[in-house]
Amino acid sequence: MPRFKKLKNKIQMKKKKLIDQVKAARRGSREAELQDARGFVARRKVHKSIKAYNRKNFRVRISDR
């Protein structure tokens, strides 16, 4: 039984390392993208386009008339 726990622990550690590597690569890629960008770039969330169709806002506009 203790052998199984050691093996399971090693597998979990490898998964965590792999996930950490992926996260670090994504962060680095995002930082490089922000440095290369010109003008305003959202850092926290995606900004919606005003022209994008939104069912909720469409209903509000019709009811205002």
Protein Blocks (a to p, Z undefined) as FASTA:
>chain_A
ZZmmmmmmmmmmmmmmmmmmmmmmmmmmmmmmmmmpgcjddfkbccddfklccfklmmmm
mmmZZ
